[in-house]
Amino acid sequence: MFYPKVSIVIPSYNHARFIEAALLSVEDQTYENLEIIVVDDGSSDGSLAVIERTAGLIHRGLRVVRQRNRGAAAAINRGLKLAGGKYINILNSDDLFAPERIAYFVERLEKSGAKLAFSGIRCIDENGAEVDESNETAAYVYRKQVEMARYPSVGFALLDSNVAISSGNIFAAKEIYETLHGFRPYLYCHDWDFLLRALCLTEPLYIHRPMYYYRLHGGNTFRKLAHRAKAETTGTLRKYFGNVRGGRLSNADAPSPRRWPGYFEEFMREKGYQPYWERFPRLRSLWSLCRRSLHGAVHV
């Protein structure tokens, strides 16, 4: 079997407590042909010192780049530009990989021809212990994974919500990242936005095994940036539906009225997505109001 190089891009920001464990989870991979690129996004908590100390324990190619604080998307994009692998997997600096993750993903993508995949999630706490459904966030993550079976395709599950949960769970061919020009500068849902744009290009492969360990702690970004959710969700969904309307779908199985007649419309109604589908919702609403007024005038 051919063993292509895989690049692991780690955006690091103020995770001095966790970055060593993240790096060692890459070092412990059963897959050999790896390179590691760490982009520190202006950390101020001693993360760089931890990275430099841990570098002595890493026997794979490790490159560390520093930049002023510009946000996760910018840090990821810089790492993507430096990546030389056929495949790229991001790893958030507070999370972990299961030891067999990269080997399993490479095997599945090489055999299937898929270009994008993500796996099941295991939630862990600050000390690395597994978190069960008694935790509200963990319960949500586990429920979303179970609910994926409700949909006729992985694409529909992804259009419903970010079932990949984290940018670190995205394993994709480098060509996908290059075609999409990386991540858009969103703070809250840059990963979901990326996945929906990628969905227009290729159908995601979902690997049920929990091979990404998502750490729950007080500093999780989604908890801090919930106020950005509405605006970024609107932009993300409008971008996807704009691609559908414009026929910009290389993925024939992507959710669309042409590929999934009947079910697509039912899904849109159930999720309340019609306002995101309409090109000019405000103008259309105004025109509908005018038509109703004219209709009433004619029948007075």
N, C-alpha and C positions, 0 to 999 in steps of 0.2 A: 504493500500500500504506500502511496505517496504521502509524505508528511509535510504539508505546506507550513510555512512560517505563520504564526499567529502573534499579533501585536496586542499587548494588554496596555490600555491607556488608563492611567489613574489620575483623575483630577483631585488635587489635595487642597483642603482648606480647613485649617484649625481643627484637625483631628489627631492631635499628638497622642491621644489616648489609644487610638485605634489603628493608625497607619502601619505600625509594625506588623500587627496581625494580618492586615490586608495584604501586605507585601509577602509575608510568609505563606499565605494561602496560595499565592501564585508560584512561589518557590516550590511548594509541595505538590504541584500539578504532576500527574503521571505522564503528561505530554511533554516532550523534550524541546521541540523547535519553537521556542518562545522568545520574544523580546518584551521588555517592560519599559514603558515611558511614563514617568511621573511628572505632572505639571503642577507645581505648587502655585496656587493663586493668591499669593501675598499673605500667607499664614503669619500670624503674630503670636502663636502659642508654643513655639518651639518645635513645630512639626518638621522643619528642615533638619534640625539636629537629630531627631529620631530617624528620619529617612537616611541620613548619612551614616548613622550608627548601624542601621539595619542593612545597609548596602554591603557591609562586610560578611553578611550571612547569605547573600544572594549570589548564586553561581551561574545565573543566566545573564543575558545582556540587559543592563539597567542604565537608563539615561534619565537624568533629573534636570528639569528646566524650571526656572523661576520667572514669574511675571507679577506685575502689580495686580491688585485685586480687580478683576473684571467679570467675575461670575462664572458659574459652572459651565455654561455653554461655551464661553470663550476659551476656558481651560481645556475642555474636551476637544474643541476644534483645533487648537494648537497641537495637541497630541496627535490628532488624526492626520494632520499634515506631515508629521514626522514619522508616522507609522509605515513600516516597510512590509508588513505581512499581507498574505492573501486574504486573511480574515482578521477582524478587529473585534475585541471585546473590551468594553469599558468596565472598570471596576471602581465603584465609589470608595473613597478612602476610609469609610467607616464600616464597610461590608466585607464579606468573605466569599470565596469560591469553594465549592466542594472539590476535593482532590482530583476527581476524575472528570470534572466538567469539560475542560477544553478537549481532551481526547474523545469524549463522547460526542461533543458537538461537531468536531471535525469529521468524525466517521459518519455521522448522520447526514451532514450537508454534502459531503463528497459522494455518498451513495445516492442521495435523493435528488441532487442538483438544486436544492433550495438555496436561497441567497441570504435568508434572514431567519433567526430562530431565537426563542427565549424559553426558559424552563419554569418549572414549579419553584415556589419560594418557601424557604423555612425562615421564620422570624426568630431572632435571637435577642437577648438583652445586652446590657452594657458589659457583662462578664462573659458573654458568649454562650450562655445557657439558652436552650430552646424555650420560646414563649408560646403558650397554648391559647385557646379561644377565650379564656377568661379576660385576656387583654383585648380591648375594643379594636385597636388597629390590627392586631394579629387575626382577630375573628373576621374582620373585613377582608384581609388578604386571602385567608383560607376559603372564605365563602366565594369570593370572585373566581378562584381557581376551580371550585366545584361547579359553579354556574356556567363555566365555559361550554359544558356539554349540552346546554340548552340551545346553542346556536348552530346553524347549519355549516358554519365555517369559522375558523379562527379570526378571520377578518371582521365578522360581525361582532364577535366578543370584544375585539379591540376597538371597534367603533363605539361600542357601548361605554367602555371605560378603559383606562390604561391597565389591562390585566397583566402586563409585564411588570408593573409596579415601580420599577426603577430603571434608570438608564444603564446601570451596571448589569442588568439582565439581558442586554441586547448584544447578540452575537451575529455579526453580519459580514458579508464579503466587502472588501474595501471599495469595490466599484459602487456599492449602494451608497456609502458615505460620500464618495466623490460626486456621484450624480446629483445628490441632494445638497451638496455643498455644506455638509455637516449639520449642526444644530442651529436653529434660529435663536435669537437672544431673549428667550423667555426665561423667567425666573421660577415659575411654578410648574409649568407642564411642557418644558422643552423636550422631554423624553416622549411623551404622548404625541406631541406635534410631529416629532421625527418619525415615529412609528406609523402614523396615519399617512404621512407623505410617502414613506417606504411601502405602505400597503398598496399604493397606486402602481408600484413597480413590480412587486413580488408578493406572493401569498406567504405569510409567516408560517414557520413550523413550530408547533408547541411541543415541548418535551416535558412530559408529566412529572418526571422525577424531580424532587426538590434539590436543585444543584446550585442555587444562589441563596446565600444566607444574608437576610436583610436585617440590619441591626436597628432596634427601636431604642431611642434615647431622647432626652429633652431637646437635643439640638437638631432633630430631623427637619430638613428644609420645608417640607410640605406643611408642617405645623406652624412655621413662622410666616409663610407667604400665602396663607389662605385668602387674604384680601385681594390677591392678584388673580384668583381662580377664574372669576367670571369673565374678565376681559380676555384673558389668554385662552380660555375654553372657546369663547366666541371666535377668536382668530383661528384657532386650530380647526374647528369644525367647518367654518366658512372656507378655509383653504382646501379641505378634503372635498367638500361638496362642489366647490368651484372646479376642481379637477374632474369630478364625475360629469358635471354638466358640459364641460369642455371636451369630453372624450379623451382626456389625458390619462388613460388607464392601460398600462402595459400588462398589468395583472388582470387576466380575464375573469378571475374569481372574486375580484374586489366587490364589496357591496355596492350595487347600482340597480336601478330599475330595469335595465336591459338584461342583466345576468340573473337577477332574482325578482322577476315580476310578481307582484302580489305580496310576497314576503317583505320586500324592501319597503313598500308603502305602509304595511302593517307595523313594521319595526319603527319607521319614522313617526307614526302616530303614537305608538306606545312610549317612545322616548321624548316626545315633544320636540323633535328636531326640525319641524317644518320651517320655523323662522330662519334657521341656519341654511336651509336649502334654497330659499327664495333669494333671487339675485338682488332685488330691491324691495325688501319687505315693507318699508314705510310707504314707498310710493305706491305699491300694490294695494296696501290697505286703504290709502287715500282714494285710489281709483275705484276700489270696491265700494267705498262710501259714496262716491259721486254717482256710480251706477245705480246704487240703491235709491239715492235721492231723485235721480232722473226717472227711474222706474215708477216711483211713487207719484211724481208730478204728472206723468202721462195718464195715470189711472185715477186722478182726482175727479 
